[in-house]
Amino acid sequence: STWASNRKGVLFLVAGPWEDISNEYSEYGDLVWIDEEEVYDGGERSVLTLKTYSFLGITHEVVTKFGYYFTHLFKTDDDSYVNVDALYREIRAYGKNNAPH
C-alpha cells in the first residue's frame, strides 16, 4: 500500500511510457497518466509545466462536469516530502480560524 491508500481524493499525475505505470495503475487506481516523456531538464522539453497545467485542467473538468467541490488543492512533486497528517491539521485549523462569524 501507499501513504495515500486510505485517503480520499488523492491522485498521482504521472508521465512516461504506459508500460512503466500500468501495473501500479491497475493495483491502486490512483494515477492520472499523461502520454509524454518524463523529462526534467529545465528546458523546453521539461514536462513540469505540462503536468501543472494538466493538474489545473483536470481539476476544472472535475468541478464543472461532475459538480465536485474542493476547498483546497495541493500539488507537489515526487522529490518533495509532505507530512500529510500535519497538512490536514493545518487545513482544519485554518478553516476553524477563518470561518464566518
Sequence and secondary structure as in RCSB ss.txt:
>XXXX:A:sequence
STWASNRKGVLFLVAGPWEDISNEYSEYGDLVWIDEEEVYDGGERSVLTLKTYSFLGITHEVVTKFGYYFTHLFK
TDDDSYVNVDALYREIRAYGKNNAPH
>XXXX:A:secstr
  TTTT TT  EEEES HHHHHHHHHHH  EEEE S    SSSTT SHHHHHHHHHHHHHHHHHHH    S    
  TTS   HHHHHHHHHHHHHHT   
